[in-house]
Amino acid sequence: MLVLGGEEPPCATPCPCCVILAPDAEESLSSLLRDVLGDMGIALRASGVEARPDVVLALVQGGESVSRVLRLAGNVAGHAPVIVLLPFDDERLRRSVLSQGARGCYALGTPLEELKGLLREVVVAAPRPRGQGGVLDAPGMQGERGRHEDGA
C-alpha cells in the first residue's frame, strides 16, 4: 500500500492534516490530490506519525479490496473520518463502502467540487483537539460553497 505524504511536517501548520492511502495510484492522481488538498489549505502528511490525521483519503480498486482498504484506513485514521476514492461511479460499491464505515465516497472522474464538498463537510465536523483554528479560516476555504475561482 503506497502512502502519499511527507511534504509537510506532521500537523505543524494551523490547517487540518490529511493522509492518503492509494495502492498503485498513478502519479497524475497523486498530483491531483496533492493540488486539491493544497488549494483547500489541508496539509498532506505521511501516516505513522504520532498525531492522528483529521481525514484519510483511501483509494479502492474494486469491491474485493474495500474491506482491506477500510481496515487499513481505520488503523491510520483512529477516530478521523475516512473518505473512499472509488475508481468509477458505482452505486452498489458506494453503498458497500458506506455500510462498512466510510464517512463518504468520491468517484474518480466526477467533478472535483464533489470531493472538495466532502472534505469541507468532514473536516469542519471533525473535532480540533490540537487547538487549531477552523478549516474555514484556511486558505482556499473562503467564499460561497460551490463557487470557485480556479475552474476545478
N, C-alpha and C positions, 0 to 999 in steps of 0.2 A: 504494500500500500504506500503510494507516494504521498508525502505530506508536504504541502507547499508552505512557505513562510520563512521566517527568519530575517527578513529585511528590516523589521522594526525591533527595537528592544522589547522584552516581554511586558506589554502594557505599561510602559514608562510614560506614554503620552496620555493626555486627558481624554482621549477618544476611546470608544469601545474597541475590543480586540476580537479578531476572528481567526479561526483555524480552518483550513481547507483540507479535506481528505479526498484525494482524487486518484484512484488506481488507473494507471495507463492514460492519464489525461494528456491530450495534445498540448503542445506549447501555446498554440493560439487560444485555447480555452483557459489555460493558466494565466496568460497575459490579460485576457478579457476580464477574468475575475479579479485580478490584482487592480486593474484600472477602475472597475466598478466600486470596489471597496475603498480605494484611494479617493475617488471622487466624492464618496459619501463620508469621508473622514473616519473610516473604520480601519484600524491598524491590523495588518496581516502579520501573523507570527507563527512560529513552529509550535507543534504540540510537545508535551513533555516538560514544559517549564512549570514551576510550582503553582503559579496563579492560573486559575481556570479561565478559558475564554468567555466572552459574552455571547457568542454564537458560533456554531460549527456548520460549515457547508460540507455536505458529503455526497459524492457522485456515485450513483449506482449504474451498473451496466445493463441490468435486466432484473426480472422477478427473482431469479435464483440467488442474486447477490444481496438482496435487500436486507435480510436478517443479519448477515455477516457484517455488512457496512454499518447498519444501525447499531449493532453491538459495539463495534469499534468506536463509532462516533459517540456513543453514550459513555464509554470509558474516558474519552478525551474531554467530553463536554461537562461531565458532572451534572449540575442542575441547569446548565445553559441550554437554550433551545437548539435543536438540530433542524436545519433546512436541507432537504434532499434535492439534489440536482438529478433530474430524470433525463435519460438520453433522448426521449421523444415524449410527446403528449399522449398519454395513455391513461384513461380514466380508471381502469382496473388496477394498474400499477400504482396510481396515485392513491386510491382507496387503501391498497395494501400497505403502502408506506405510512399513511396517516394512522391506520389502525395499529401499527407497530410502534407508535410513539413519536414520530416526527412532528414538529410543530407546523411545517409547511413544505410545499414542493414547488419546484420551478422546473419547467420543461425547457431544455436547451432548444434554441431556435425560436422561442416565443419572444415577444418584446421585452427588453431589459427592464423596462419600467415595472413589470410584474415582480422581478427579482428585487428591485430597489424597494418596492412597496412592502414585500415580505420582510426585508431587512429592517425597514423602518418600524414595522409593527413589532417584531420580536425584540429588537434592541431597545426600543423605547419601553417596552413592557418588562425588560429584564431588570432585576434589582441592581443597584450600583454599590456593591459592598465596599469598593475601594475609595469611596468618597469622590468619584469623578463626576464631572458635570454631565448634563443630559446630552443625548445624541443630537437633539435638535439644535444645539448650540455649535455643533461641529461643522467644519467647512463642508459645503455641498448639501446641507440639510435645511437651508432656508427656503422660503417661497411656498407657493401653493403646491399641495400634493398633486402629482400628475403633470406638473409643468416643469419643463427643463430647458436649459439653455444649450446643451451640447448635442441635442438631436438624438440622444440614445433612447 
